[in-house]
Amino acid sequence: MDSNQVLPAINSHRALQIWITENLKMLPLPEKAHGNFFEECCYVVLHSPKATQGGSRDLHCWIGKEASTEAQEAAVSFMHRLQQDLGDQTVLHRESQGHESDCFHSYFRPGVIYRKGGRASALKLGESNVYNVQRLLHIRGRKHVSATEVALSWNSFNKGDIFLLDLGKVMIQWNGPKASICEKARALSLTCSLRDRERGGRAQIRVVDAENKATDLMSIMEAVLGRRSGSLCASVPSNSVSQLQKANIRLYHVFEKGTDLVVQELATRPLTQDLLQEDGCYLLDQGGFKIYMWQGRKSSPEERKAAFSRAVGFIQAKGYPNYTNVEVVNDGAESTAFQQLFWTWSKELNGKKHPRQSKLMQQVNLEVGKLHTQPELAAQLRMVDDGSGKVEVWYIQGSQRQPVDPKHHGQLCSGNCYLVLYKYQKLGRVQYILYLWQGHQSTVEDVKALNCNAEELDLLHQGALVQGHVTMGREPPHFLAIFQGQLVVLQGNAGNKGGRLPISDTRLFHVQGTESHNTRTMEVPARASSLTSSDVFFLITSHVCYLWFGKGCHGDQREMARTVVTVFPGNNKETVLEGQEPLHFWEALGGRAPYPSNKRLPEEISSIQPRLFECSSHSGHLVLTEVVFFGQEDLDKYDIMLLDTCQEIFLWLGEAAGEWKKAAVAWGHEYLRTHPAERSLATPIIVVKQGREPATFTGWFVTWDPYKWTSSQSYEEMVEGSLGPGSAISEITAEVHNFQLTARPSDSEAGRPTLLAFKGSQDSPENELELGLRVDGETPSMNHTSSCSSSMINGSLPRERLMHQALEDLPQGVDPARKEVGTRPNCWKTPRDPAP
């Protein structure tokens, strides 16, 4: 590009700004044209998040599949100059047509449209209410929808996708028989958006769901596309990348050695943040699906400038497709997607930690009113209330659930599975959470029975239960608060009525926590090596019980431990300090033995932002599509969505998600199992149903409307609402029937099908449509006059065509005895027409 071109002023109040290549220059694209991409062009897209969203700017270079090398170089050069002007807090992306990142797609809702042509065509998008249109769009995608302009032919169709025949004032959406309702609904949203943006809302939309029930619409389509022969093509295979593929990551150090560029492999998963040195440049290969280039803050300007070209060179050397996505990130401005590829991530490189959750807990003192009115606080604390609601507990015995005596509530056994039903009220409405707790020593049969009994309870409560899948030792704060900090996990299996605490044996319990919402007591092997100086332990012997305080524990831990030991039977309890233990204490533990004396570091709270994904399955593997900068509007009734908050996994089930609901929990486990950062398989999984969302879920969204679902439409209602008056449809249908179209070659035969063009000018009355016919299979010119179209409607056809026309196929008004008088109107010119 011209290096002297003045960089545009960045409008800080606009989230999205786009420039397009023209004559090796970058020109701003009007907002009305956003979401339309011409395949001969390159675009530069700048997204600046809102203050409430946080994060860095994203700068994308989009390359059309027919773009010239010069246009690509101009766009990349422009992007680099913009990045220098914007500063290091900018993430760079290379996007290729049809293979864009989820981040890119998230800007354009309800979808992107790929168009044929270049800048000249793009300028026309600024015109409104233009009806001189005849095109076929191939619509694909579930969460991120794209529409590609394809040939006007039945050969373009397949059984699994959706196609939009756009005829100006009439738009016919044809749904493949294998397309899902979810895909149909999202395609219809895109169709309605096209109507509103390009036709001022005045085009008429019709939908073909079943061809035998839409004969009039099929007549119009056949008039344009020709009569279809043979069966449609099968569904186009999905190019989705599964989570299993994305889990294969490798980190390389990229540096120059003399005149050579060295790419040295450093590590595979799990990666740790300390591998990235601030004076180096690193390449992260995510299974050939995406390439990240990370640049340290002390790397040289030359290295930073070469990042893109190095990534492209690596792609070529590996033999990856040339459309492989590239993301360039700077030290301190990493995207959330990049951060989550590492086992741990802290934004503070100097060792400073973020405020701990426990401190936040103490500041608000768990005021129930605040948790109910401030869902964002409930989400951060992982607490819907203070745990003072009603509790019922069952344990699994055989295949049945057995009630646990209330005096044993909170006493769980590692060899069992438990159901804990919690009932509470929020703003006058009854809410439920059902926790499915799984012990480390429980059997596969018990786990299956646990899930079956959970479904039975859900049916008994008319589907009102939020289900939390919890693993021993990883209980969320609210689960601990239910038992007021007196949760005790014993080794072995439950006894009569769910469990009891025998005192005949020597048993050692590890007490961890400072408040009711973070304290758990776990039985550990009764030996001295189980002790740690930073915590509190409770030792039960046949004669006396010892409450042991390590030197590193503080006052809050001691006070909470004194509360916990009240659940243990027997009154003969002694308190001992580390270093002052009586001889019997060590004898009960089998003698003295070394144990950790260093203070245990508090669990680090991840600083990574939550991420939202749409779930689907391809070839038996989980496929996730991320929605960046998400909101409640991204939750669709046909979806199963996964919200990853790092400490918990939420699975949101849309009410119309169908059979996929049964796979939701398995998808959550697969997500953890295949995560590049090797996430803990014990991470709690919370299943949330549409309309039953707890504050711990809704608080992760910027805004939440609890009444939104009451007005949500079904697909059938969407179709009904998009129709409007059918005057144009009626006129076109009448013309098709009255004209008695001649049988034309099918797609399987030589030549293109005869096309009909239904057109109207911007100045035409809204109900006026023009019908044009070209008998040689060519698309009529857009600048012919209405009188020309009128003559064709009245029945004029070329002499040679009329002479061989069957009687039953003659246009209305043509005398069968005088067919030879038909002439082709002079206002239509083709290469075969002689010069006037």
C-alpha positions in Angstrom: 0.0 0.0 0.0 0.9 3.6 -0.2 3.1 4.3 2.8 2.2 8.0 2.6 -1.5 7.3 3.1 -2.7 9.1 6.2 -3.9 6.7 8.8 -7.6 7.2 9.6 -8.8 8.6 12.9 -10.1 5.9 15.2 -13.6 6.5 16.5 -13.4 5.5 20.1 -17.2 5.4 20.4 -17.6 2.7 17.7 -17.0 -0.9 18.6 -16.4 -2.0 15.0 -14.6 -0.2 12.2 -13.8 -1.7 8.8 -11.6 -0.7 5.8 -11.5 -2.3 2.3 -8.8 -2.4 -0.3 -9.1 -0.3 -3.5 -6.2 0.4 -5.8 -3.8 -0.7 -3.1 -5.4 1.8 -0.6 -7.6 1.2 2.3 -10.9 3.0 2.4 -13.5 3.1 5.2 -16.5 0.9 4.7 -19.9 2.3 5.6 -21.6 0.7 8.5 -24.5 -0.4 6.4 -22.1 -2.7 4.5 -20.7 -4.4 7.6 -21.0 -8.2 7.4 -20.7 -8.2 3.6 -17.4 -9.4 2.2 -16.4 -9.5 -1.5 -14.1 -12.3 -2.5 -11.8 -10.1 -4.6 -11.1 -7.8 -1.7 -9.2 -7.7 1.5 -10.5 -6.0 4.6 -9.1 -4.7 7.9 -11.5 -5.0 10.8 -10.9 -3.3 14.2 -12.9 -4.3 17.2 -12.7 -2.3 20.4 -14.5 -3.9 23.3 -16.7 -1.9 25.6 -15.4 -0.8 29.0 -17.6 -3.4 30.7 -16.2 -6.2 28.5 -12.6 -5.5 29.2 -9.8 -7.0 27.1 -7.6 -5.8 24.3 -8.4 -4.5 20.9 -8.6 -7.0 18.0 -7.3 -6.2 14.6 -8.1 -8.6 11.8 -6.8 -8.8 8.2 -9.5 -10.6 6.2 -8.4 -12.1 2.8 -11.0 -12.9 0.1 -10.4 -16.2 -1.8 -10.0 -14.2 -5.1 -7.9 -11.3 -3.7 -4.7 -10.5 -5.5 -1.3 -10.7 -3.8 -1.0 -6.9 -4.0 -4.3 -6.4 -2.2 -3.2 -8.8 0.5 0.1 -7.0 1.0 -1.7 -3.7 1.1 -4.1 -4.9 3.8 -1.3 -6.5 5.9 0.8 -3.3 5.7 -2.2 -1.1 6.7 -2.9 -3.4 9.6 0.7 -3.2 10.9 0.6 0.6 10.7 -2.6 0.7 12.5 -1.2 -1.6 15.2 1.8 0.6 15.7 -0.6 3.6 16.1 -2.9 1.7 18.5 -0.1 0.3 20.7 0.9 -3.1 22.1 -2.6 -3.7 23.6 -3.8 -5.0 20.3 -4.1 -8.6 19.1 -3.5 -9.3 15.4 -5.4 -11.9 13.4 -5.2 -13.3 9.9 -8.5 -14.5 8.6 -9.3 -16.3 5.3 -12.6 -16.5 3.6 -14.7 -19.4 4.9 -12.2 -20.2 7.7 -12.5 -17.2 10.1 -12.0 -17.5 13.8 -14.9 -17.6 16.2 -13.8 -14.2 17.5 -14.2 -12.7 14.0 -17.7 -14.3 13.5 -18.8 -13.0 16.8 -18.9 -9.4 15.5 -21.4 -10.1 12.8 -24.8 -11.2 13.9 -26.9 -12.8 12.5 -24.1 -13.8 10.0 -21.6 -12.9 7.3 -22.3 -12.8 3.6 -19.7 -13.7 1.0 -20.3 -12.0 -2.3 -18.8 -12.2 -5.8 -17.0 -9.1 -7.1 -14.8 -6.4 -5.8 -14.9 -2.8 -4.5 -17.2 -1.5 -7.2 -19.8 -4.0 -6.1 -19.2 -3.2 -2.5 -20.0 0.5 -3.1 -23.5 -0.4 -4.2 -24.3 -1.9 -0.8 -24.8 1.7 0.4 -27.8 2.0 -1.8 -31.1 1.2 -0.2 -34.3 -0.4 -1.5 -32.7 -1.8 -4.6 -34.7 -4.7 -6.1 -32.7 -5.5 -9.2 -31.4 -8.7 -7.6 -31.3 -12.3 -8.7 -29.0 -14.5 -6.7 -28.7 -17.8 -4.8 -27.1 -17.9 -1.3 -25.8 -21.0 0.3 -26.4 -20.6 4.1 -24.4 -22.7 6.5 -23.5 -22.8 10.2 -25.2 -23.2 13.6 -24.0 -20.5 15.9 -21.9 -18.6 13.4 -23.8 -18.4 10.1 -22.4 -17.6 6.7 -24.0 -17.1 3.3 -22.1 -17.7 0.1 -23.2 -16.5 -3.3 -23.3 -19.6 -5.6 -24.4 -20.5 -9.1 -28.2 -20.2 -9.9 -28.6 -23.9 -10.4 -30.0 -27.0 -8.6 -26.5 -28.4 -8.7 -25.6 -25.9 -6.0 -28.2 -27.5 -3.6 -27.7 -30.3 -1.1 -29.9 -32.1 1.4 -28.2 -30.8 4.6 -27.9 -27.0 4.1 -30.2 -24.0 3.5 -30.4 -21.9 0.4 -31.9 -18.5 -0.2 -33.3 -17.6 -3.6 -33.2 -13.8 -3.6 -35.4 -12.2 -6.3 -35.5 -8.6 -5.1 -38.9 -8.2 -3.7 -39.3 -11.9 -3.0 -36.9 -14.0 -0.9 -37.5 -17.8 -0.8 -35.7 -19.8 1.9 -35.3 -23.4 0.9 -34.5 -25.7 3.8 -32.7 -29.0 3.2 -34.5 -32.1 4.5 -31.5 -32.9 6.7 -31.2 -29.4 8.1 -31.9 -29.0 11.9 -34.5 -26.7 13.3 -31.7 -24.7 14.9 -30.1 -24.2 11.5 -33.4 -23.2 9.9 -34.1 -20.7 12.6 -30.7 -19.0 12.3 -30.9 -19.0 8.6 -34.3 -17.3 8.8 -32.8 -14.6 11.1 -30.2 -13.9 8.5 -32.8 -13.8 5.7 -34.9 -11.3 7.7 -31.7 -9.2 8.4 -31.0 -9.1 4.6 -34.6 -8.0 4.0 -34.4 -5.2 6.6 -31.0 -3.9 5.7 -31.1 -4.1 1.9 -34.8 -3.8 1.1 -36.0 -1.5 3.9 -38.1 -4.4 5.2 -40.3 -4.4 2.2 -39.3 -7.7 0.5 -41.5 -10.7 1.1 -40.1 -13.8 2.7 -41.4 -17.3 2.1 -40.0 -20.6 3.4 -39.9 -24.1 1.8 -39.8 -26.7 4.5 -41.5 -29.4 2.6 -41.6 -29.2 -1.2 -44.9 -31.0 -1.5 -46.5 -28.5 0.7 -45.1 -25.4 -1.1 -46.0 -26.1 -4.7 -46.4 -22.4 -5.6 -43.0 -21.6 -4.3 -41.5 -24.5 -6.0 -43.0 -23.3 -9.3 -41.2 -20.0 -8.9 -37.9 -21.7 -8.0 -38.2 -24.0 -11.0 -39.0 -21.0 -13.2 -35.6 -19.5 -12.1 -33.5 -22.6 -11.7 -35.0 -24.9 -14.2 -36.8 -28.2 -13.6 -34.8 -30.4 -11.2 -34.0 -33.9 -12.4 -32.6 -36.6 -10.2 -32.0 -36.5 -6.5 -30.2 -33.7 -4.6 -26.6 -34.1 -3.5 -25.9 -35.5 0.0 -25.1 -33.2 2.9 -21.7 -31.4 2.7 -19.4 -32.8 5.4 -18.7 -30.4 8.2 -15.2 -29.0 8.5 -15.6 -28.5 12.2 -12.6 -29.1 14.4 -13.2 -31.2 17.5 -11.9 -30.6 21.0 -9.7 -33.6 20.7 -7.9 -32.1 17.7 -7.5 -28.8 19.5 -5.9 -30.5 22.5 -2.7 -31.2 20.5 -0.5 -28.2 21.2 3.2 -27.6 20.8 5.3 -24.6 21.8 8.3 -23.5 19.8 11.0 -20.9 20.5 11.6 -18.8 17.4 15.0 -16.9 17.1 17.7 -16.0 14.7 21.1 -17.6 14.8 23.4 -15.8 12.5 21.5 -15.5 9.2 19.3 -18.5 9.9 15.9 -18.6 11.5 15.6 -21.3 14.1 12.3 -22.8 15.2 13.0 -25.0 18.3 10.3 -27.1 19.9 10.1 -26.5 23.7 7.2 -28.4 25.1 3.8 -30.1 24.6 0.8 -30.0 26.9 0.4 -29.0 29.7 2.2 -25.8 29.0 3.2 -23.4 31.8 3.4 -19.6 31.6 7.0 -19.5 32.8 8.1 -21.0 29.4 7.5 -17.6 27.8 10.4 -15.3 28.4 10.0 -11.6 28.0 12.9 -11.2 25.6 11.8 -13.9 23.2 9.3 -14.8 20.5 7.4 -18.0 20.6 5.1 -19.9 18.3 2.3 -22.1 19.6 0.8 -24.6 17.2 -2.7 -25.8 18.1 -3.0 -29.0 16.1 -2.6 -27.2 12.8 -6.0 -25.6 13.5 -4.5 -22.3 14.7 -1.1 -20.7 15.0 -0.3 -18.2 17.8 2.8 -15.9 17.8 3.7 -14.6 21.2 6.1 -11.6 21.5 7.8 -10.8 24.7 7.8 -7.2 25.9 11.6 -7.0 25.4 11.6 -8.5 21.9 13.1 -6.4 19.2 10.9 -4.3 16.8 12.3 -6.3 13.9 11.1 -9.6 15.5 7.6 -8.1 16.1 7.3 -6.9 12.6 8.3 -10.4 11.2 5.8 -12.3 13.4 3.2 -12.6 10.7 5.6 -13.7 8.0 7.2 -16.2 10.3 3.8 -17.7 11.1 3.0 -18.0 7.4 6.4 -19.6 6.8 5.7 -22.2 9.5 2.3 -23.0 8.0 3.9 -23.6 4.6 6.8 -25.7 6.1 4.3 -27.9 8.0 2.1 -28.3 4.9 -0.9 -26.9 6.7 -3.7 -25.3 4.6 -3.0 -21.7 3.6 -6.2 -20.6 5.3 -4.9 -21.7 8.8 -5.7 -19.0 11.2 -3.0 -16.8 12.7 -3.1 -14.8 15.9 -0.3 -12.5 17.1 -0.3 -11.6 20.8 1.9 -9.3 22.8 3.2 -9.9 26.2 0.5 -8.6 28.7 -2.3 -8.4 26.0 -2.9 -12.1 25.5 -6.4 -13.2 24.4 -8.4 -15.4 26.8 -8.2 -18.2 24.2 -4.4 -18.1 24.3 -4.3 -17.9 28.1 -6.4 -21.0 28.5 -3.9 -23.1 26.6 -1.7 -22.9 29.6 -2.0 -24.9 32.8 -2.0 -21.8 35.0 -2.1 -18.1 34.0 -1.5 -15.0 36.1 -1.6 -11.5 34.7 0.9 -10.4 37.3 4.4 -11.5 36.2 6.0 -10.2 39.3 4.3 -12.7 41.6 1.5 -10.5 42.9 -1.7 -12.4 43.2 -5.3 -11.2 42.6 -7.5 -10.6 45.6 -8.6 -13.9 47.1 -12.2 -14.9 47.0 -12.2 -15.5 50.8 -11.4 -11.8 51.3 -14.2 -10.8 49.1 -16.5 -13.2 51.0 -15.6 -11.5 54.3 -16.2 -8.0 52.9 -19.8 -8.8 52.0 -20.5 -11.1 55.0 -22.7 -13.2 52.7 -25.7 -10.9 52.9 -28.5 -12.8 51.2 -30.1 -9.7 49.9 -27.0 -8.6 48.1 -26.6 -12.1 46.5 -30.2 -11.9 45.3 -30.0 -8.4 43.9 -26.4 -8.5 42.6 -26.1 -11.7 40.5 -22.5 -10.6 39.4 -21.5 -10.9 43.1 -23.3 -14.3 43.4 -21.4 -15.5 40.4 -18.0 -14.4 41.7 -18.6 -15.9 45.1 -20.3 -19.1 43.6 -23.1 -18.6 46.1 -26.8 -18.3 45.4 -27.5 -17.6 49.1 -25.9 -18.3 52.6 -26.9 -22.0 52.7 -29.7 -21.5 55.2 -32.4 -23.1 53.0 -34.1 -26.5 53.4 -31.9 -29.6 52.9 -32.7 -33.3 52.0 -30.0 -35.9 51.6 -30.1 -39.4 50.1 -27.3 -41.9 49.5 -27.3 -44.5 46.8 -27.7 -48.1 47.9 -28.0 -50.7 45.1 -29.9 -48.8 42.4 -32.1 -46.9 44.8 -31.8 -43.7 46.9 -32.1 -44.0 50.6 -32.8 -41.1 52.9 -30.1 -40.0 55.3 -31.0 -39.3 58.9 -30.9 -35.5 59.4 -28.4 -36.0 62.3 -26.0 -37.4 59.8 -26.4 -34.7 57.2 -23.0 -33.5 56.2 -21.3 -36.8 57.0 -20.5 -38.3 53.6 -18.5 -41.5 52.8 -15.9 -41.8 50.1 -17.3 -45.1 48.9 -20.8 -43.8 48.3 -22.7 -41.3 46.1 -25.2 -38.8 47.5 -28.0 -36.6 46.3 -28.4 -33.3 48.2 -31.5 -31.3 47.4 -31.4 -27.7 48.4 -34.6 -25.6 48.4 -34.5 -21.8 48.9 -36.4 -18.7 48.0 -35.3 -15.9 45.8 -37.4 -12.7 45.7 -40.5 -14.8 46.7 -39.9 -17.6 44.2 -39.0 -21.1 45.2 -35.7 -22.4 43.6 -34.0 -25.8 43.8 -30.4 -27.0 43.4 -29.8 -30.8 43.3 -26.1 -31.7 44.0 -24.9 -35.1 42.8 -21.9 -35.8 45.1 -19.6 -38.6 44.0 -17.0 -40.2 46.4 -13.6 -41.2 45.1 -14.2 -44.8 46.0 -17.7 -45.1 44.6 -18.4 -47.7 41.9 -19.5 -47.2 38.3 -22.8 -48.8 39.1 -23.4 -46.3 41.9 -22.6 -43.4 39.6 -25.1 -44.6 37.0 -27.8 -45.0 39.7 -26.9 -41.5 41.0 -27.7 -40.0 37.6 -30.9 -42.1 37.2 -32.2 -41.1 40.6 -31.4 -37.4 39.9 -33.5 -37.6 36.7 -36.4 -39.1 38.7 -36.2 -36.3 41.3 -36.1 -33.7 38.4 -39.3 -35.2 37.0 -41.0 -35.1 40.4 -40.2 -31.4 40.5 -41.4 -30.7 36.9 -37.9 -30.1 35.6 -37.2 -27.3 38.1 -33.9 -28.6 39.4 -30.5 -27.1 38.7 -28.1 -30.1 38.8 -24.6 -29.7 40.2 -22.2 -32.6 39.6 -19.7 -32.5 42.4 -16.6 -34.6 43.1 -15.2 -35.3 46.6 -12.7 -32.7 47.5 -13.8 -30.2 44.9 -17.1 -29.1 46.5 -18.1 -25.5 45.5 -18.6 -22.9 48.3 -22.3 -23.1 48.3 -22.3 -26.9 48.9 -20.0 -26.4 51.9 -22.2 -23.5 53.2 -25.3 -25.9 53.2 -23.6 -27.8 56.0 -22.4 -24.7 57.7 -18.8 -25.7 57.4 -19.4 -29.1 59.1 -18.9 -31.3 56.0 -17.0 -34.4 57.0 -15.9 -37.0 54.5 -15.1 -40.4 55.9 -13.3 -43.2 54.2 -15.3 -46.4 53.4 -19.0 -46.9 52.9 -22.1 -45.6 54.7 -23.6 -47.5 57.5 -27.2 -47.6 58.7 -29.3 -44.6 57.6 -26.4 -43.1 55.7 -23.5 -43.2 58.1 -22.2 -42.6 61.6 -18.9 -41.8 63.2 -17.4 -44.8 65.0 -14.9 -44.0 67.8 -13.5 -47.5 68.4 -10.7 -47.1 65.8 -7.9 -44.6 65.4 -8.9 -42.0 62.7 -7.3 -38.8 61.6 -9.2 -35.9 60.0 -7.7 -32.9 58.1 -9.7 -29.7 58.8 -9.3 -27.0 56.1 -11.1 -23.6 56.0 -11.8 -20.4 57.8 -15.5 -19.8 57.1 -18.7 -21.9 56.7 -18.4 -21.6 52.9 -14.8 -22.8 52.5 -14.4 -25.4 55.2 -14.3 -29.2 54.6 -13.0 -32.0 56.8 -11.5 -35.0 55.1 -10.3 -38.3 56.6 -6.7 -39.0 55.8 -4.4 -42.0 56.7 -3.8 -42.1 60.4 0.0 -41.6 60.3 2.3 -38.7 61.2 3.3 -38.1 57.6 -0.3 -36.9 56.9 0.2 -33.8 59.1 1.1 -30.3 57.7 2.1 -27.4 59.8 -0.2 -25.0 58.0 -3.4 -26.7 59.0 -5.6 -28.2 61.8 -6.1 -32.0 62.4 -8.4 -33.9 64.6 -7.2 -37.3 65.9 -9.7 -39.8 67.3 -8.4 -42.6 69.5 -10.2 -45.1 71.8 -9.5 -43.0 74.9 -9.1 -39.3 73.9 -9.5 -37.1 70.9 -6.9 -34.5 70.0 -7.4 -31.2 68.2 -4.0 -30.5 66.8 -3.0 -26.9 65.7 0.0 -26.6 63.3 2.3 -23.7 63.8 1.3 -22.1 60.5 -2.5 -22.0 61.1 -4.1 -18.8 62.2 -7.0 -17.8 64.4 -9.8 -18.1 61.9 -8.7 -21.7 61.1 -8.7 -22.6 64.8 -12.1 -21.1 65.5 -13.6 -22.9 62.6 -12.0 -26.2 63.7 -13.5 -25.9 67.2 -16.9 -25.7 65.5 -16.3 -28.7 63.2 -15.3 -31.1 66.0 -18.6 -30.7 67.7 -20.1 -33.1 65.2 -17.8 -35.9 66.4 -19.2 -38.0 69.3 -17.6 -38.1 72.7 -16.6 -35.2 75.1 -13.1 -36.2 76.0 -11.3 -33.8 73.6 -7.9 -32.1 74.1 -6.2 -29.3 72.3 -2.5 -29.7 71.5 -0.1 -27.4 69.7 2.6 -28.5 67.3 5.7 -29.4 69.2 3.8 -30.0 72.5 2.2 -33.4 71.7 1.9 -36.0 74.4 3.5 -39.4 73.8 0.1 -41.1 73.3 -0.5 -38.8 70.3 2.5 -40.1 68.4 1.9 -43.7 69.5 -1.6 -43.5 68.0 -0.1 -42.4 64.7 2.5 -45.2 64.7 5.4 -43.1 65.9 7.0 -39.8 64.8 7.7 -39.2 61.1 8.7 -36.2 59.0 5.8 -34.1 57.6 5.6 -30.8 55.6 6.5 -27.8 57.8 6.2 -25.1 55.2 3.0 -23.0 55.0 0.6 -24.1 52.4 0.0 -21.5 49.8 -3.6 -20.5 49.2 -5.3 -21.8 46.0 -4.7 -19.3 43.3 -7.9 -17.8 41.8 -7.6 -17.7 38.0 -7.8 -14.3 36.4 -9.0 -15.7 33.0 -12.3 -14.3 31.7 -15.3 -16.8 31.4 -15.9 -18.2 27.9 -19.1 -19.3 26.3 -19.4 -22.1 23.7 -22.1 -23.7 21.7 -21.9 -27.5 21.9 -22.5 -30.0 19.1 -21.1 -33.4 18.0 -19.2 -34.4 14.9 -18.1 -38.0 14.3 -18.7 -38.8 17.9 -16.5 -36.0 19.2 -17.4 -32.7 20.9 -17.3 -29.6 18.8 -17.3 -26.2 20.4 -18.0 -22.9 18.7 -17.1 -19.9 20.9 -19.1 -16.8 21.2 -16.8 -13.9 22.1 -18.2 -10.9 24.1 -21.3 -12.9 24.8 -24.7 -11.8 26.1 -28.0 -13.4 27.0 -29.1 -13.0 23.4 -26.5 -15.7 22.4 -28.5 -18.3 24.3 -30.9 -19.8 21.9 -33.7 -22.3 22.8 -32.3 -24.8 20.4 -28.8 -24.7 22.0 -26.7 -26.5 24.5 -24.2 -23.9 25.7 -21.1 -24.4 27.8 -19.9 -21.6 30.1 -16.4 -22.1 31.5 -15.7 -19.9 34.5 -12.5 -21.8 35.3 -13.7 -22.9 38.7 -16.9 -24.4 37.4 -18.4 -25.6 34.1 -22.0 -24.6 33.4 -24.1 -26.4 30.8 -27.1 -24.4 29.7 -29.9 -26.5 28.1 -32.3 -24.7 25.8 -35.9 -25.9 26.1 -36.0 -27.1 22.5 -32.5 -28.7 22.5 -34.1 -32.1 22.1 -32.2 -35.3 22.4 -28.8 -33.6 22.8 -29.8 -32.8 26.4 -28.9 -36.3 27.4 -25.4 -35.8 26.2 -24.8 -32.6 28.0 -23.0 -33.9 31.1 -20.9 -36.3 29.0 -19.9 -33.3 26.9 -18.8 -31.4 30.0 -16.6 -34.3 31.0 -15.1 -34.5 27.5 -14.4 -30.8 27.5 -12.4 -31.2 30.7 -10.7 -34.4 29.5 -9.5 -32.9 26.2 -8.7 -29.4 27.4 -5.2 -28.3 26.3 -4.4 -27.1 29.8 -5.3 -30.6 31.3 -8.1 -29.3 33.5 -9.0 -31.2 36.6 -11.6 -33.8 35.9 -13.1 -33.0 39.3 -14.1 -29.5 38.3 -17.8 -29.1 39.2 -20.3 -29.3 36.3 -23.6 -27.4 36.8 -26.5 -28.2 34.5 -28.9 -25.3 34.1 -32.2 -25.2 32.2 -33.6 -22.4 30.3 -35.8 -20.3 32.5 -34.3 -21.8 35.7 -30.9 -20.0 35.7 -29.4 -19.4 39.2 -27.6 -16.1 40.0 -24.3 -18.0 39.9 -24.9 -18.4 36.2 -26.7 -15.2 35.2 -24.1 -13.1 37.1 -21.5 -13.8 34.4 -23.6 -11.9 31.8 -23.5 -8.1 31.6 -27.3 -7.9 31.7 -29.9 -10.5 32.3 -33.7 -10.2 31.6 -35.5 -12.9 33.6 -38.6 -12.4 31.4 -36.9 -12.8 28.1 -37.8 -16.5 27.7 -41.6 -15.8 28.1 -41.6 -14.0 24.7 -39.1 -16.2 22.8 -40.5 -17.6 19.6 -40.5 -21.1 18.2 -39.2 -21.6 14.7 -42.8 -22.0 13.4 -43.7 -18.6 15.0 -40.6 -17.1 13.4 -41.7 -18.3 10.0 -45.2 -17.0 10.6 -44.0 -13.6 11.8 -41.6 -13.1 8.8 -44.3 -13.6 6.1 -46.2 -10.3 5.8 -48.6 -9.6 2.9 -48.2 -12.0 -0.1 -49.0 -9.6 -3.0 -45.7 -10.0 -4.8 -45.8 -13.8 -4.3 -49.3 -14.0 -5.7 -48.3 -11.9 -8.7 -45.2 -14.0 -9.5 -47.1 -17.3 -8.9 -49.9 -16.1 -11.3 -47.4 -15.1 -13.9 -45.7 -18.5 -13.7 -49.0 -20.4 -14.1 -50.3 -18.1 -16.8 -47.2 -18.2 -18.8 -47.1 -22.0 -19.1 -43.3 -22.2 -19.0 -41.6 -24.3 -21.7 -39.8 -27.4 -20.6 -36.2 -26.5 -20.3 -32.9 -28.5 -19.9 -32.3 -30.0 -16.5 -29.2 -29.4 -14.6 -27.9 -32.8 -15.7 -28.1 -31.9 -19.3 -25.8 -29.6 -21.3 -26.4 -25.9 -21.0 -27.6 -23.8 -18.1 -31.3 -23.7 -17.1 -33.5 -21.0 -18.4 -33.7 -18.2 -15.9 -36.5 -16.0 -14.8 -35.7 -12.6 -13.3 -38.2 -10.9 -11.1 -37.2 -7.3 -10.8 -38.4 -4.0 -9.7 -36.7 -0.6 -9.8 -36.2 1.7 -6.8 -38.9 4.0 -8.2 -41.4 1.3 -8.9 -44.5 1.0 -6.7 -44.0 -1.5 -3.9 -46.4 -4.1 -5.4 -45.1 -3.8 -8.9 -42.8 -6.6 -10.1 -41.3 -7.2 -13.5 -40.9 -10.6 -15.0 -38.1 -11.1 -17.5 -37.3 -14.3 -19.5 -34.2 -15.2 -21.5 -34.7 -18.2 -23.7 -31.0 -18.8 -24.3 -30.3 -19.4 -20.6 -28.5 -16.1 -20.1 -29.4 -13.7 -17.3 -31.2 -10.6 -18.7 -29.5 -7.3 -18.4 -30.4 -5.1 -15.5 -31.0 -1.9 -17.5 -33.7 -3.1 -19.8 -37.0 -1.1 -19.7 -40.3 -2.0 -18.2 -41.9 -2.0 -21.6 -39.5 -4.7 -22.7 -40.5 -6.9 -19.8 -44.2 -6.1 -20.5 -43.8 -7.4 -24.1 -42.4 -10.6 -22.8 -45.2 -11.1 -20.3 -47.7 -10.5 -23.1 -46.3 -13.5 -24.9 -43.5 -12.4 -27.4 -40.9 -15.1 -27.9 -38.2 -15.5 -30.6 -39.4 -16.7 -33.9 -37.2 -19.8 -33.9 -38.4 -20.8 -30.4 -42.1 -20.3 -31.2 -41.9 -22.4 -34.4 -40.8 -25.5 -32.4 -43.0 -24.9 -29.3 -45.5 -27.6 -28.4 -49.1 -26.4 -28.5 -49.7 -26.9 -24.8 -46.6 -24.9 -23.9 -47.4 -21.8 -26.0 -47.7 -18.5 -24.0 -51.2 -17.3 -23.4 -52.6 -15.2 -26.3 -50.5 -16.8 -29.0 -52.4 -18.1 -32.0 -51.2 -21.7 -32.7 -51.9 -21.2 -36.4 -49.7 -18.1 -36.5 -46.7 -19.0 -34.3 -44.2 -17.6 -36.8 -45.2 -13.9 -36.1 -43.5 -14.0 -32.7 -40.3 -11.8 -32.5 -37.7 -11.2 -29.9 -38.0 -7.7 -28.4 -35.3 -5.4 -29.8 -34.6 -4.0 -26.3 -32.8 -7.1 -25.3 -29.3 -7.4 -26.7 -27.1 -10.4 -26.6 -23.8 -11.2 -28.4 -26.0 -13.0 -31.1 -28.0 -9.9 -31.8 -26.8 -7.9 -34.8 -25.7 -4.4 -34.3 -28.6 -1.9 -34.8 
